[in-house]
Amino acid sequence: MEHLNLNLNLNLSLNLSLNLNPNLMLDRREFLQKLAVGSGALAIPELHRGLFPADKILGIALVGLGNYATHQLAPALQHTQRCRLVGLVTGTPEKAKTWSAKYRIPEKNIYNYQNFDEIRNNPDIDIVYVVLPNSMHAEYTIRAAKAGKHVICEKPMALNVQECEAMIRACAENRVQLSIGYRLYFEPHHLEMRRLGTQKILGNVKMMESSLGFSMANPKVWRLNKAMGGGGAIMDLGVYCIQGARRTVGELPESVTAQGFVLDKSVFKDIYEGMTFQMNFPGGAVSNSTTTYSSYVDRLYATTGGKWFELNPSYNATGAGGRFSDDQIRPFELKTKAFQQIDQMDDFADCIAAKRTSSASGEEGLIDLKIIEAIKQSADTGRKVRLVWE
Ligand code: NAD
């Protein structure tokens, strides 16, 4: 069932319409080049199961029909052009019934957690999208890879570096592609921040603030369970703050310092309620971040001295807004889609057809977990932690 017609259409998923101030506008070809160079996108002929014609619409099965799958991914999949929702994995028969009626999913494409591995025999399903609690990401990614399916795994990639490495290895061994649910890698405002920063359009970035938090004091949710969430807000929200800063300057931090805090000891018994952390980048930029489960904050700010550019809100899936200051303060005027995940998922389908690595690869997820581990270590020891990148 391998298709050999490789009439590749690389255009579709990257057609992001950047309508900015003409001085700051990014030519489309330039944009594609930047995306390829800056993201480490590589051709990977040896790491690939299945060749798809450019016009094949790939089938996605969602694993875990919770909030994010219900309110973002399934609706986004109604707008994607390169992939569509064809399968479900759920432990709740009532959900299977409602979803199959709503999205016209045939019975043969519905699995539970016990018979999940049988998905290997289902040719309708090309991609398995893991949308489970963090502690289950590694197991289901590895099982999906062993079943010969390409995988998108939600953030954070896993609980620790070791799990991330096992996931990458399993996908490589089974010749399937792996991507992390980093919707903002494809979002026009975030791409614009990255362009302004890495191309030094307003000068050399000296300082950044990158924070995300909301109020969540329900001790029963899995996010507050250390074994399932992995350690609170830094696991859940930290990846956004880290990426916002590191991708704006296009560098990896060489050291971090961090402080953990707990305001409500009755709720946050064995995890930090929030963390502040600082990252030092080799080009000289410093960033400061807060992740918290006790207050609303959602912003990414970068300054070059007198000039600055920012997103506020920045990271929430409900949409970003931004502005920049050169001689005056002006808004970013960027076209966005109904759901940020449309470009994310279409790009992954395109990666599979084109045999290129996703810019939101497993290696990117691993980078963030390495930084999170350093942040946790710094908060626990009170010491600066140095990071060495190969
Ligand atoms: P959720 O609690 O709403 O959904 C989790 C799903 O997993 C539910 O359907 C639940 O039934 C199922 N599940 C299976 N086994 C379970 C178990 N043992 N315990 C608990 N639930 C179990 O969570 P969510 O908000 O949908 O988050 C799911 C994943 O998606 C998380 O990893 C989260 O970080 C990620 N997420 C990503 C974004 C994003 O913007 N990329 C946004 C929200 C959530």
Boltz pocket constraint, residues with backbone or C-beta under 6 A from the ligand:
constraints:
  - pocket:
      binder: B
      contacts: [[A, 63], [A, 64], [A, 65], [A, 66], [A, 67], [A, 68], [A, 69], [A, 91], [A, 130], [A, 131], [A, 132], [A, 133], [A, 134], [A, 154], [A, 155], [A, 156], [A, 181], [A, 182], [A, 183], [A, 222], [A, 236], [A, 315], [A, 317]]
      max_distance: 6.0
